[in-house]
C-alpha cells in the first residue's frame, strides 16, 4: 500500500484551478488546514524515528495524528510525497545549519568542527526526532530517508564539509593524517548516537545530559584523551 497513488481524494470532484501552483502537500486555504498538515508531519516524524520509515504504514501516521487515512491522503497522496515534504521543510533546514558553520569559521577549523558537534547536540535536544531518525535512516546504508535525500539533493553538504577539511589539511591548519570522511562520521558518533540513546530510554533517567555531552565533546576535540602536559 505504501507509495500507492490515490486517484480520488475528498473534495476532488471540482477541479481546483490553483492546484498546479501549490507545492505538494499544501492545504488549499485556512489555518485549520495548515494545522492538520503540520500535525501529520509531526506524527510522521515521531513514528519514523521510533519504528523506521519502512515499518510505519500511512494508516499508523493517520491514527497517531487523530485523522482518517483518507484525510492523510488529502494532504500527502503517496509516501514519497510525504517524505519529500518532510525533507524540504523539516530535515533540510536542520542539516543546512550544520554546513553553514564551516563557512562562518572558514579560517578556524577547530572552532568549526567543535561548533558543528555542538550544533548537532542542540538540534537533537530541540527536536526529539533528529537523533533517532538520523541513526535509523541517514547513517544506515539501507535507510529510506537517506536514499530519498540523495535522489533529490545528492551529497552536496557532505562534499562541502570534506572539501573544507582537505583544504585545512593542505594549509597546515588541521592534522594531515586525519581521514576527512571518517572525521565527519566521528562527529555523528560523538553526538547523535549518545543523544539517540537518551531518547530511546523513553522517560528513563539517563546518566548523560546534553550539557554533559557538550562539555565532553568540546574537551575531547580540543585536548584529546592524552594527559595534559604541565
C-alpha positions as a LaTeX table, in Angstrom:
\begin{tabular}{lrrr}
\hline
Residue & $x$ (\AA) & $y$ (\AA) & $z$ (\AA) \\
\hline
Unk1 & 0.00 & 0.00 & 0.00 \\
Unk2 & 2.96 & 2.28 & 0.69 \\
Unk3 & 3.52 & 4.71 & $-2.13$ \\
Unk4 & 0.16 & 3.80 & $-3.83$ \\
Unk5 & $-1.33$ & 6.58 & $-5.94$ \\
Unk6 & $-4.75$ & 7.79 & $-4.89$ \\
Unk7 & $-6.90$ & 8.69 & $-7.89$ \\
Unk8 & $-9.59$ & 10.48 & $-5.95$ \\
Unk9 & $-9.46$ & 12.41 & $-2.70$ \\
Unk10 & $-12.13$ & 14.22 & $-0.63$ \\
Unk11 & $-13.17$ & 17.38 & $-2.41$ \\
Unk12 & $-11.70$ & 16.34 & $-5.76$ \\
Unk13 & $-14.97$ & 16.42 & $-7.68$ \\
Unk14 & $-14.44$ & 20.08 & $-8.61$ \\
Unk15 & $-11.02$ & 20.74 & $-10.08$ \\
Unk16 & $-9.08$ & 23.47 & $-8.30$ \\
Unk17 & $-7.53$ & 25.86 & $-10.87$ \\
Unk18 & $-4.72$ & 26.75 & $-8.42$ \\
Unk19 & $-3.68$ & 23.14 & $-7.80$ \\
Unk20 & $-0.70$ & 23.30 & $-10.17$ \\
Unk21 & 0.67 & 26.35 & $-8.38$ \\
Unk22 & 0.59 & 24.81 & $-4.91$ \\
Unk23 & 3.55 & 22.94 & $-3.53$ \\
Unk24 & 2.90 & 19.24 & $-2.78$ \\
Unk25 & 1.08 & 18.72 & 0.48 \\
Unk26 & 0.00 & 22.34 & 0.81 \\
Unk27 & $-3.57$ & 22.85 & 2.13 \\
Unk28 & $-5.92$ & 24.82 & $-0.07$ \\
Unk29 & $-6.55$ & 27.55 & 2.45 \\
Unk30 & $-7.14$ & 28.38 & 6.08 \\
Unk31 & $-5.23$ & 27.96 & 9.34 \\
Unk32 & $-7.14$ & 24.78 & 10.20 \\
Unk33 & $-5.83$ & 23.00 & 7.10 \\
Unk34 & $-2.27$ & 24.17 & 7.78 \\
Unk35 & $-2.52$ & 22.95 & 11.38 \\
Unk36 & $-3.65$ & 19.48 & 10.29 \\
Unk37 & $-0.85$ & 19.30 & 7.78 \\
Unk38 & 1.73 & 20.19 & 10.45 \\
Unk39 & 0.13 & 17.69 & 12.81 \\
Unk40 & 0.56 & 14.96 & 10.21 \\
Unk41 & 4.23 & 15.88 & 9.68 \\
Unk42 & 4.80 & 15.83 & 13.45 \\
Unk43 & 3.16 & 12.41 & 13.73 \\
Unk44 & 5.18 & 11.03 & 10.79 \\
Unk45 & 8.47 & 12.25 & 12.24 \\
Unk46 & 7.69 & 10.79 & 15.65 \\
Unk47 & 6.78 & 7.37 & 14.27 \\
Unk48 & 9.57 & 7.27 & 11.68 \\
Unk49 & 12.09 & 7.98 & 14.45 \\
Unk50 & 10.56 & 5.32 & 16.69 \\
Unk51 & 9.95 & 2.50 & 14.22 \\
Unk52 & 11.71 & 3.43 & 10.96 \\
Unk53 & 10.11 & 4.59 & 7.73 \\
Unk54 & 9.72 & 1.15 & 6.16 \\
Unk55 & 7.94 & $-0.16$ & 9.26 \\
Unk56 & 5.49 & 2.73 & 9.53 \\
Unk57 & 2.37 & 2.43 & 7.34 \\
Unk58 & 0.48 & 5.58 & 6.44 \\
Unk59 & $-2.53$ & 4.32 & 8.40 \\
Unk60 & $-0.41$ & 4.38 & 11.58 \\
Unk61 & 0.53 & 8.03 & 10.94 \\
Unk62 & $-3.14$ & 8.93 & 10.44 \\
Unk63 & $-4.07$ & 7.20 & 13.70 \\
Unk64 & $-1.27$ & 8.95 & 15.60 \\
Unk65 & $-2.46$ & 12.31 & 14.25 \\
Unk66 & $-6.09$ & 11.51 & 15.07 \\
Unk67 & $-7.36$ & 11.73 & 11.49 \\
Unk68 & $-8.61$ & 9.26 & 8.90 \\
Unk69 & $-6.34$ & 7.70 & 6.32 \\
Unk70 & $-8.41$ & 9.48 & 3.66 \\
Unk71 & $-7.59$ & 12.81 & 5.32 \\
Unk72 & $-3.86$ & 11.98 & 5.26 \\
Unk73 & $-4.11$ & 11.20 & 1.53 \\
Unk74 & $-5.81$ & 14.55 & 1.05 \\
Unk75 & $-2.56$ & 16.26 & 2.08 \\
Unk76 & 0.00 & 13.63 & 1.05 \\
Unk77 & $-1.12$ & 11.33 & $-1.75$ \\
Unk78 & 1.88 & 8.98 & $-1.51$ \\
Unk79 & 4.62 & 8.04 & 0.92 \\
Unk80 & 7.14 & 9.61 & $-1.47$ \\
Unk81 & 5.33 & 12.94 & $-1.40$ \\
Unk82 & 5.24 & 12.87 & 2.41 \\
Unk83 & 8.97 & 12.13 & 2.52 \\
Unk84 & 9.75 & 14.92 & 0.07 \\
Unk85 & 7.83 & 17.50 & 2.11 \\
Unk86 & 9.43 & 16.24 & 5.33 \\
Unk87 & 12.90 & 16.55 & 3.78 \\
Unk88 & 12.28 & 20.06 & 2.42 \\
Unk89 & 10.54 & 21.55 & 5.45 \\
Unk90 & 11.88 & 19.70 & 8.47 \\
Unk91 & 15.11 & 17.87 & 7.69 \\
Unk92 & 16.97 & 20.10 & 5.24 \\
Unk93 & 16.76 & 23.28 & 7.41 \\
Unk94 & 18.39 & 21.39 & 10.29 \\
Unk95 & 21.01 & 19.82 & 8.04 \\
Unk96 & 21.85 & 23.12 & 6.32 \\
Unk97 & 22.67 & 24.67 & 9.69 \\
Unk98 & 25.49 & 22.15 & 10.11 \\
Unk99 & 27.35 & 23.07 & 6.93 \\
Unk100 & 26.79 & 26.83 & 7.35 \\
Unk101 & 29.15 & 26.63 & 10.32 \\
Unk102 & 32.05 & 25.71 & 8.03 \\
Unk103 & 31.53 & 28.92 & 6.05 \\
Unk104 & 31.26 & 31.03 & 9.22 \\
Unk105 & 34.53 & 29.63 & 10.60 \\
Unk106 & 36.35 & 29.21 & 7.30 \\
Unk107 & 39.74 & 30.10 & 8.87 \\
Unk108 & 39.35 & 28.26 & 12.18 \\
Unk109 & 38.87 & 24.51 & 11.60 \\
Unk110 & 38.89 & 23.50 & 15.25 \\
Unk111 & 36.18 & 26.03 & 16.04 \\
Unk112 & 34.16 & 24.94 & 13.00 \\
Unk113 & 34.33 & 21.24 & 13.89 \\
Unk114 & 33.57 & 21.88 & 17.57 \\
Unk115 & 30.65 & 24.16 & 16.73 \\
Unk116 & 29.28 & 21.59 & 14.31 \\
Unk117 & 29.30 & 18.99 & 17.08 \\
Unk118 & 27.57 & 21.46 & 19.40 \\
Unk119 & 25.02 & 22.23 & 16.69 \\
Unk120 & 24.21 & 18.53 & 16.31 \\
Unk121 & 23.62 & 18.20 & 20.05 \\
Unk122 & 21.47 & 21.36 & 20.11 \\
Unk123 & 19.34 & 20.12 & 17.19 \\
Unk124 & 18.87 & 16.71 & 18.79 \\
Unk125 & 17.82 & 18.37 & 22.07 \\
Unk126 & 15.40 & 20.79 & 20.37 \\
Unk127 & 13.85 & 18.21 & 18.02 \\
Unk128 & 13.38 & 14.77 & 19.68 \\
Unk129 & 13.15 & 13.07 & 16.27 \\
Unk130 & 16.55 & 14.24 & 14.96 \\
Unk131 & 18.91 & 11.79 & 16.67 \\
Unk132 & 16.92 & 8.52 & 16.41 \\
Unk133 & 15.77 & 9.31 & 12.87 \\
Unk134 & 19.29 & 10.20 & 11.76 \\
Unk135 & 20.69 & 6.98 & 13.26 \\
Unk136 & 17.94 & 4.83 & 11.72 \\
Unk137 & 17.57 & 6.43 & 8.33 \\
Unk138 & 20.65 & 8.52 & 7.42 \\
Unk139 & 23.70 & 6.82 & 8.87 \\
Unk140 & 22.33 & 3.40 & 7.88 \\
Unk141 & 23.12 & 2.42 & 4.30 \\
Unk142 & 19.63 & 0.91 & 3.91 \\
Unk143 & 17.76 & 3.95 & 5.24 \\
Unk144 & 14.86 & 5.07 & 3.05 \\
Unk145 & 15.32 & 8.70 & 4.07 \\
Unk146 & 18.99 & 8.67 & 3.07 \\
Unk147 & 18.17 & 7.23 & $-0.35$ \\
Unk148 & 15.40 & 9.77 & $-0.91$ \\
Unk149 & 17.62 & 12.68 & 0.13 \\
Unk150 & 20.41 & 11.55 & $-2.20$ \\
Unk151 & 17.94 & 11.17 & $-5.07$ \\
Unk152 & 16.68 & 14.72 & $-4.54$ \\
Unk153 & 19.73 & 16.63 & $-3.35$ \\
Unk154 & 22.79 & 14.46 & $-3.93$ \\
Unk155 & 25.57 & 14.62 & $-1.32$ \\
Unk156 & 26.42 & 18.31 & $-1.73$ \\
Unk157 & 26.51 & 19.10 & 2.00 \\
Unk158 & 28.86 & 16.23 & 2.80 \\
Unk159 & 31.18 & 17.26 & $-0.03$ \\
Unk160 & 31.29 & 20.87 & 1.24 \\
Unk161 & 32.46 & 19.68 & 4.66 \\
Unk162 & 35.03 & 17.25 & 3.25 \\
Unk163 & 36.44 & 19.89 & 0.88 \\
Unk164 & 36.90 & 22.27 & 3.82 \\
Unk165 & 38.71 & 19.61 & 5.82 \\
Unk166 & 41.01 & 18.77 & 2.89 \\
Unk167 & 41.80 & 22.46 & 2.34 \\
Unk168 & 42.61 & 22.98 & 6.03 \\
Unk169 & 44.94 & 19.99 & 5.98 \\
Unk170 & 46.75 & 21.36 & 2.92 \\
Unk171 & 47.09 & 24.75 & 4.65 \\
Unk172 & 48.56 & 23.16 & 7.78 \\
Unk173 & 45.57 & 24.16 & 9.92 \\
Unk174 & 44.42 & 20.60 & 10.66 \\
Unk175 & 46.12 & 17.27 & 11.35 \\
Unk176 & 47.07 & 15.97 & 7.87 \\
Unk177 & 46.73 & 12.33 & 8.96 \\
Unk178 & 43.01 & 12.63 & 9.67 \\
Unk179 & 40.67 & 10.95 & 7.19 \\
Unk180 & 38.11 & 13.61 & 6.08 \\
Unk181 & 35.29 & 11.10 & 5.57 \\
Unk182 & 35.91 & 9.39 & 8.91 \\
Unk183 & 36.13 & 12.73 & 10.73 \\
Unk184 & 32.62 & 13.58 & 9.56 \\
Unk185 & 31.32 & 10.18 & 10.69 \\
Unk186 & 33.14 & 10.54 & 14.01 \\
Unk187 & 31.16 & 13.68 & 14.79 \\
Unk188 & 27.95 & 11.70 & 14.42 \\
Unk189 & 29.31 & 9.06 & 16.77 \\
Unk190 & 30.24 & 11.66 & 19.38 \\
Unk191 & 26.93 & 13.49 & 19.29 \\
Unk192 & 23.89 & 11.86 & 17.70 \\
Unk193 & 24.48 & 8.32 & 18.96 \\
Unk194 & 24.52 & 9.38 & 22.64 \\
Unk195 & 21.53 & 11.69 & 22.07 \\
Unk196 & 19.61 & 8.89 & 20.35 \\
Unk197 & 20.37 & 6.64 & 23.30 \\
Unk198 & 18.89 & 9.23 & 25.66 \\
Unk199 & 15.71 & 9.48 & 23.59 \\
Unk200 & 15.32 & 5.70 & 23.33 \\
Unk201 & 15.21 & 5.39 & 27.13 \\
Unk202 & 11.58 & 6.57 & 26.84 \\
Unk203 & 11.36 & 8.54 & 30.04 \\
Unk204 & 14.03 & 6.67 & 31.98 \\
Unk205 & 16.72 & 8.69 & 33.74 \\
Unk206 & 19.82 & 8.95 & 31.58 \\
Unk207 & 23.26 & 9.21 & 33.22 \\
Unk208 & 24.21 & 11.68 & 30.47 \\
Unk209 & 22.69 & 15.10 & 29.91 \\
Unk210 & 23.06 & 17.28 & 26.80 \\
Unk211 & 25.18 & 19.74 & 28.82 \\
Unk212 & 27.49 & 16.95 & 29.95 \\
Unk213 & 27.80 & 15.76 & 26.37 \\
Unk214 & 28.61 & 19.28 & 25.08 \\
Unk215 & 31.41 & 19.65 & 27.62 \\
Unk216 & 32.78 & 16.16 & 26.94 \\
Unk217 & 32.84 & 16.62 & 23.15 \\
Unk218 & 34.49 & 20.05 & 23.42 \\
Unk219 & 37.23 & 18.72 & 25.73 \\
Unk220 & 37.77 & 15.68 & 23.53 \\
Unk221 & 38.08 & 17.73 & 20.33 \\
Unk222 & 40.32 & 20.42 & 21.82 \\
Unk223 & 42.52 & 18.29 & 24.07 \\
Unk224 & 42.12 & 14.63 & 23.05 \\
Unk225 & 42.47 & 11.78 & 25.53 \\
Unk226 & 46.19 & 12.08 & 26.37 \\
Unk227 & 47.07 & 13.58 & 29.77 \\
Unk228 & 47.74 & 17.30 & 29.62 \\
Unk229 & 51.35 & 18.42 & 29.94 \\
Unk230 & 52.19 & 20.77 & 32.81 \\
\hline
\end{tabular}
